[in-house]
Amino acid sequence: MNGTDSFRAVRDRQITWGLGALSILGLLPLLVSLFGSPTRGYRNTALYTGLYIIVLFTALLSNRLPLIIRATVLIGVPLVLGITGLFTWGLPWGLPALLTFCILVTMFSGKRTGILAAGLTIMIILIAGILFRSGILQLPFDPRIYLTSYVAWIAALTGIAISAGFDRHEEDWGGLLKTEDYFTIGKWAKEASLERCQGRRFGVLEGGYNHSVLGRNVKSFLQGLSD
């Protein structure tokens, strides 16, 4: 086996492993999307399901499909996810997938093709920016917050976590908040999560030592936090 054949064999194995990993890792986001469909709509879920089926069948038929088809699937999936994420939820969702696309193209097709992929990614982002500025593209939040706040990026990629300190209640040692204030705090957290991270939010009980009022304070908070 000469050097060229050895390189092709290594690349073949990498693509096969990549498709296998994608078919396994992609299952969890697909399930999350399916469970969230009743509240967020079925359009993206249909896209994710279709892409996952393509990846799964390509991985299962890996030994029978030409290398070019397998490589196209492995590289094309992050490109499609990047474009749809960018035009649906902005840079925090689209950029990671587009960067993955550039990396994969460079790995399997070389530096020159990788530069072209990077140029394509920049052009896609510019088009999205122009469409937003012109009012043609409407996002469910203001993407300009990502220009000034790193916290917005973290929230968009993960979710909003609330450290619920119920010990600040007026009948606890803090002596500051009323029961209805916890409802307002929960409502603020819900609104921020819908704006920045597709509604992903949760709270963690951090404090609250007067058990005679803790229950109704937690209930008030959860009522504000829930849909």
N, C-alpha and C positions, 0 to 999 in steps of 0.2 A: 504494500500500500504506500503510494507516494504522499508527499505533503498535502497536495490538493485534496486527495481522497480522504486523508486523515482529518483535514479541516471540515470537510462536508459531513463526515461521520459524527464529529463533535457537535456541529451545528444541528444535525438531525436529532441527536439525543437531547440537546438543549430545548429544541422546539417541542419534542415529545413530552419532556418533563414539564415545560411551561404550560402546555395544554392540560396536562394532568393536574397541575397545581391550580390552574385557573378554574377547572371544573369542580374542584373541591372547595377552594376558597370562595368561589362565586355563589355557592349554595346558600350561605348565610345571608348575604345582602338580598338575594332573591326572596328568601322566606320573609325577611323584614319588609320588603316591598309588597309582598302578597298580603301580609297582615295589615299593612297600612293603606291598602287600596281603597277600602270603603270610605275613608276620610280624605284621602289625597288624590283620588281618581285612579283610573285604570290605564291611562295612556302610557305612562312610563313603565308600569308593571308589564304591560304587553311587550314593550321593547326589551326589557330586561329578560323576560321569559324567552323571547325569541333568540336573543343573543346567547343565553345559557344553553338552550337546546342545540344551537349550532356548535358551540364549544364542546359540549358533551359528546355529540356524535362525531365530531372531528377527532376528539381524544380517543374514543372507542375504536374508530376506524383508522387510527394513526398509521398502522402498518400497511394499509391498502391505499392511502391517499398520497399523491405526490407532495414533495417537500414544499413547493410553491403555494399549494392550497393551504397546507397547515400553517405555514408562515404568515400567509395573508390573514387567516382567521386570528392568529395570536396577536398580530400587529393591529388588525382592523378593529378589534373589540375595544381596546382603550381609546382609539380615535373616535369611534362612535359615542362611547360613554363620555368622553371629554367634550365633544360638541354638544350633546344633549344636556350634559350637566352645566355647561357654560351658559347656554341659552335658557336654561330653566332656573338655576340657582346661583349663577354667577361664578366668579373665579375660584372660590374655595372648593367647589365640587368639580368644576371643569379642568382646572389647572393640573391637579395631580395626575389625572388620567392622560392629559395631553403630554405631560412630561414623561410618563411611562411609555407612551407611543414613541416619542423621540428617542428614548433610551433603547427600546427594542429595535427600532429601525437601524440605529447605529450599530448595535450588536450583530445583527444578522445581515445587514447590507453594506456596512462600511461607513467611514467618516463622511464622505461626500454626500451620500444619500441621507445620512443623519443631519447634515447641515440643511438640506432641502426640507427635511421633516420639521426642523426647528423654524425655518422660514414659513412653512405652511401653518405651524402653530401660532406664530406671531401674527400672521395675516388673519387667522380665524379670530384671535382675541381682538385685533383692531376692528374687524367687521362688527363684532359684538358690541364693542365700545361705541362705534359710530351709530349703530342701530339704536342703542340705548339713549345716546345724546340727542338723536333726532326724534325720539319718542315712538319709533316704530316698535322697538322691543320694550315690553313692559315686564318688569320683575316684581315678585311679591315682597320686595324689600328695597331699601336704598343701597345699592352696591358701593356708593361712595364712602360708606363707613369703613370699608376695608382699606382705604387709603390712609386712614388716621389712627386705626386701633388694631393692635395685634390680638387683643382679646376677642374681637369680632371673628378673626380667623379661627381661633381656638374653639369658640362656641359653634361656628358653622361646621367644623369638622367633627365635633364631638357632641355637644349638647350643653344645656344650662343646668348647673348643679346648685342647689340652694342649701346652705348650712342653716337649718332652721333653729334659731336660738329662742325658744319659747320662754326662756327664763327672763326675758325683758318685759314680760307682761306686768301690768300694774299691780297684780296680786302676787307676783313672784318677787325675787330679790331685786330685779332690775327696775321695777316700778315705773315703766315708761309707756308701753303699748297697750291699747285696748284690744279686745277680742276681734272686733271688726277690722282692726289694722292688719291682722294676719291675712284676712281675706283680700285686702288691697295688695299686700305684698305678693300673695300667690297669683293674683290677676296680673300684676306687672310682669312677673316671671313668665307667665303663659304668653302674654303679648310679645315679650322680647324673644321667646323661643320660636314663636310663629314667624316672626320677622327675620330671624337670623339662622335658624337651624332646623327648619321643617317641623317645628313643634316638639323637638326632643327635650325633655326636661324631667328632673326628679329632685326630690328633697331628702335630706338626711337629718334625722333628729339629733340636734347638737346640745340642747339644754332644755330645761323645764322641770322644776323641782316641786312645784305646788300641784300635786296630783288632782286636787279638787277643781282646778281650772285647765289643766293640761289637755284633757280630752276635747273640750269644746274649742280650744285654741287650735289644736291640730285639725279638727273638723273644719273650722273656718278657713284655715290655710288651704286645705285640700279642695274645698269648694271653689276658692279663687283660682287654684292651680289647674283644675280639671276643665275639660271642654264644656 
